[in-house]
């Protein structure tokens, strides 16, 4: 898919004269694909989970955030594809703009696709997403180990997925996800409040 088509919804929702969000257009390299988890204090506080697929970040809004506990099945609602440059975005989106609020990078790193068919043969990651079930291994500063995204409801704006941690050496029962208000950025070490306060002072 051409870049301008892939990011059309993203760009159509934003006024880049009023937001510091990247317009995008960069191409992915040959290294392991990246992932990022951002905390977004918008109209509703939530986590944004993004996986690099080709030249875009496939994105899901996860209200409760990803969990390290395999017993937790976290709702993940697809949003528009984001540009690769968004993995470094941290700051305040102006009030009144789409997604207005504070954003911090809670975790980031690389991932390895691990999807296979019934015969154990590897399946291309974008194909596994199209089929509604994708497994992957996260190598982040906070999230590590195998996770899966599974679509359980499809069709237009009603599409929804589950994000679930696999049982492996990185699983932690009973811990879940940290309080987003107290969580610190993996980039700057700042909290949501600190980022918002610094933006207000500048």
SULSUL-V637538 format. One record per helix or strand. SS is the DSSP state (hx for helix, st for strand). FROM is the first residue (numbers start at 1). LEN is the number of residues. If there is no record, write none. Layout:
ss = <SS:SS>
from = <FROM:FROM>
len = <LEN:LEN>
//
This chain:
ss = <hx:hx:st:st:st:st:hx:st:st:st:st:hx:st:st:hx:st:hx>
from = <3:8:34:45:56:73:84:91:101:116:122:125:133:144:156:160:192>
len = <4:5:8:9:7:11:5:3:13:1:1:7:8:10:3:6:10>
//
